[in-house]
Amino acid sequence: SRLVLDELGRLAKVAARPDGIVVANGTAKLDAANKYQVAGNVEGRNISFSQGAQRIRNVNLFTAINVDPNRIDLKGLRLSALGGQFTGDASLEQFARYSVNGSLRNLDMQTVQKALGQKPLPYDGVVSGPIQAQGNLKTPGIKSLTANAKLSITPGRGGIPVSGRINADYNGATENIIVSDSY
């Protein structure tokens, strides 16, 4: 199927004003007990949407998807936005517990600031590294969120070069951010 996001957004009266095309293909099965299984691929190109007063543009994604009554799995997820890329896997169990495990690459600090409509700082660096997060959507706020990142920053192409390493863990239950062995 081919989904035109601006038409769907207008029909559903979505405030984010989505735009772009999403193509999905695969198979769907339904057994005698009404249990379903969907497997396929989803690809979106040049997707855009509004986040507050800002317009996020040029978002591209590709993923294999498997859905059954208990779980949604995104395998081989590739997401590019704001000049960087995320590759990894994501899952949602019982439409509550989520998990994301992957790697961020080439996220340029100045590109992100420009895309978000902010005046860029004179500093520039490129952020890359592994990211993991998990939590439960049924828990209010972000109390169930735990996340960690081991990011490296290499000098960017413009501005004052920034480099370093950030090793951080977040625990939503305690609202603690622990940064260790970072510079």
N, C-alpha and C positions, 0 to 999 in steps of 0.2 A: 504494500500500500504506500501511497505517497500522501503525506500530510502537509498542507499549506498552513503554516502557523498563524499568519495574520488573519486568515479567514476563520480558523478555529478560535483564535483569541477574541475576535469580534462577536462570534456566536456565543461564546461562554462569558463575554463581558469581563475579560481578564485585564486588570489594571496595568500589568507589565507590558502591554502592547507587543507581544512576541511577533517575530518576523523570521522568515526563512523556510526551508523545506526539510522535512524529515522523511526518510525512506525506511520502511520496515519490511522485512520479508522473513518467512519462516513457516512453521507448521503449528497447528493447534489441534489438540486431541481432547475429547471428552469421553469418560468411561460411563458405565451403567450407573455408578454411584455419584454421578455429576462432579467427579474430580477432574480438573482440567490440567493440561500440561501445554505450555507454549514454549517453543524454542526457535530462535532465529537471530537475526542481526538487525541493528538499528544504526543508521548513519544520518547525521545532520550536518549541513554545510551552510556557512554564512548566516548563522542564527543570531538574532539580536533581541534584546528585551530591555525594558526600563527598570532601573533599581533606584527608586526615589526620583530625584531630578536628573540622574545620569542615564545615558543610553549605553549599554554594553553591546559591542558589535563584534563581528567576525569570530564567533564561537563555532568551533567544529568538533564533532564527536563521532566516534565509532565504537561499538561494543557488540559482543555476542550476548544474548540475553536468554535466560531460562526462568520461567515462571510456573509455579504450581501453587496450590492453596496455602502452602506453608512458607514459601521462600521465593525471593527474587534474587537472581544472581546476575551480575554484570561481569563478564570475564573478558580480559584483554581490552579493557576500557582505555581509549585514547581520547583525551579532551585537550583541545588547544583554545586558549583564551588569554587576552591581555598580554600577548606576546610570548607566553610560556606554554609548556605542555605538561600534562599529568598523564601517566600511564599506570595502570594497575587493575585491581579488582574491587568490587563493592558488592555487598549483599544486604538483604533485609529479611529477617526471619520473623514469622508470625506478625508481619506488618508492624513490628515494634523494634526489635533489636537490629541495629545496623552496624556494619563494619566496613571500613575503607582501608586499603593497604596498597601503597603504590609509591611512585617516585615523581617528584617535581623536577622539571628541567628548564633551564634558560629563561627564568622569570626575571626580566629586566626591571629594576626598580623605577627608572624614569618612565619607561613605557607604561607601567601600571599607573603611575601618578597622572600621566597625560590622559590615559583612557578613562580614568575616574574623574577627570575634569579638575584636577588639582594642579596648582603651579608646581612644577618639578623643583625639588631641592637641588642644590648644585652638585650633590653626590650621586654616583652611579655605581651599581653593582649588579651582578647576575646571580640569582639564587637557584640552587639545585640541591636535591637530596631526597632521601626516603621520608615518607609520612605515613603514620598509622593513626586511625581514630576508630572508636567504637562507643556505642551508647544505646539508649533506649528511648524511642519517640514517645512512649507513654509516661515517661518521667517528666514532670514540669520543668521548663527552662532547660538548662544544660547541666543539671546536677549529675546525670549519668554519664556525661561525656568524659572519656579519657583519651588522650592523644599524646603522641610523641613525634618529634621531628629531629632529624640530624642533617642540618642544612649547611652547605658551604656557600660562601659568597666570593665570587671572583670579580675583579675589576670590570666595570662596564666600558662601553665604547665612548661615552661622552661624560662630561663633568669630571668632578674630582673622584678618582678611583677609590672604591671601597672593597676591602677583602676581609674575610674572617670565617668563623665557624660558629653555628648556633646549635647546641644540643639542649633541647627543651622537652619537658614533660608537663602535661596539664591534667589535673584531676578536678572534675566539676563538683564532686561531692564535698571536697574541702576548699574548692576555689583557689587551689595552689598552682602556681607555675614554678617549676624547678628548672633553673638554667645551670648547667654544669659543663665544665671543660669547654668554655666558649670564649671567643675573643673577637 
